[in-house]
């Protein structure tokens, strides 16, 4: 079902990180100022009839909600092989590891490598000698 851009924006502002969520900083007043709610008369909202009238028969009455008989409502079972800490790269090898690039040290190593005897590939006389 298509929805308006204002509705989509409002939903996204409610379904995000708490610190970015609508109402986080400005409370109810921030929500009231949202463009999606611009036509609501907030001063008389309790005097208006509800847009959808529901009848609640008891405290545990769920007759106003849709049924999903084919939905799998079981909690997923996590086997040991599915635990994130057992996945490659999640075993703790890099806990508290900080990568630092030491350019000066790297340059020194390059220069010292250049001063070594060149390595060759292939047999002498094959015409395939190359420096690495």
C-alpha positions in Angstrom: 0.0 0.0 0.0 1.5 3.3 -1.0 2.1 5.9 1.8 2.8 9.6 1.6 6.3 11.0 1.8 5.4 12.6 5.1 4.2 9.3 6.6 7.4 7.6 5.4 9.6 10.3 6.9 7.7 10.1 10.2 8.0 6.3 10.4 11.7 6.6 9.8 12.1 9.3 12.5 10.5 6.9 15.0 12.3 3.8 13.8 15.9 4.8 14.3 18.6 5.1 16.9 17.2 6.5 20.2 19.4 9.6 20.0 18.1 10.5 16.6 14.5 9.4 17.3 11.7 12.0 17.0 10.8 13.3 20.5 14.2 12.4 22.0 15.3 16.0 22.3 12.1 17.9 22.1 9.7 15.5 23.7 6.0 15.6 22.8 6.3 19.1 21.5 8.8 17.9 18.8 6.3 15.2 17.8 3.4 17.7 17.6 5.5 19.9 15.2 6.0 17.0 12.8 4.6 17.7 9.4 2.6 14.4 9.4 0.7 15.5 12.5 0.1 19.1 11.2 -3.7 18.8 10.9 -4.2 17.4 14.4 -5.9 19.8 16.9 -3.8 18.8 19.9 -5.7 21.0 22.3 -9.0 19.2 21.6 -7.8 15.7 20.7 -9.6 13.9 23.6 -12.9 15.5 22.6 -12.8 13.9 19.1 -14.2 10.4 18.4 -11.6 7.8 17.7 -11.0 7.2 14.0 -11.4 3.4 14.6 -13.8 2.2 17.2 -12.8 -1.0 18.9 -14.6 -3.1 21.5 -12.5 -4.7 24.2 -14.3 -7.6 25.9 -11.6 -8.4 28.5 -8.1 -7.6 29.6 -6.7 -10.4 27.4 -9.0 -9.8 24.4 -7.0 -9.9 21.1 -9.9 -10.0 18.7 -9.0 -6.6 17.3 -5.7 -7.9 16.1 -5.0 -9.9 12.9 -4.4 -13.6 13.1 -1.3 -15.1 11.6 -2.0 -18.9 11.8 1.0 -19.9 9.6 3.5 -17.7 11.3 6.4 -19.5 13.1 6.4 -18.0 16.5 9.1 -20.1 18.0 12.4 -18.6 19.1 15.3 -19.5 16.8 17.6 -22.2 18.2 21.3 -21.1 18.1 23.7 -24.0 17.6 27.3 -23.7 18.7 28.4 -23.3 15.1 26.2 -20.2 14.7 27.5 -18.3 17.7 29.2 -15.1 16.4 32.2 -15.5 18.7 33.0 -18.8 17.0 33.0 -17.3 13.5 36.3 -16.6 11.8 37.6 -13.3 13.0 35.4 -13.4 16.1 37.6 -15.6 18.3 39.3 -12.7 20.1 42.5 -12.6 18.1 42.1 -8.9 17.6 40.6 -7.9 20.9 42.3 -4.7 22.0 44.4 -4.6 18.8 45.1 -1.2 17.3 46.6 -0.9 13.9 49.3 1.7 13.6 51.1 2.5 10.4 54.7 3.4 11.0 55.7 5.0 7.7 59.2 5.8 8.7 59.8 2.2 9.8 58.3 0.9 6.6 60.4 3.1 4.4 63.6 2.0 6.3 62.7 -1.6 5.6 62.1 -0.9 1.9 65.5 0.8 1.6 67.3 -2.1 3.4 65.5 -4.6 1.1 66.7 -2.6 -1.9 70.3 -2.9 -0.8 70.2 -6.7 -0.6 71.3 -8.9 -3.5 68.6 -9.1 -6.1 66.8 -12.5 -6.3 66.3 -14.1 -9.6 63.7 -16.4 -11.1 64.5 -19.1 -13.6 67.8 -20.8 -14.5 70.8 -18.8 -15.7 70.9 -18.9 -19.5 67.1 -19.1 -19.9 66.8 -15.4 -20.4 64.2 -15.3 -17.6 66.3 -13.5 -14.9 64.3 -10.8 -13.2 64.8 -8.8 -10.1 62.2 -9.0 -7.4 
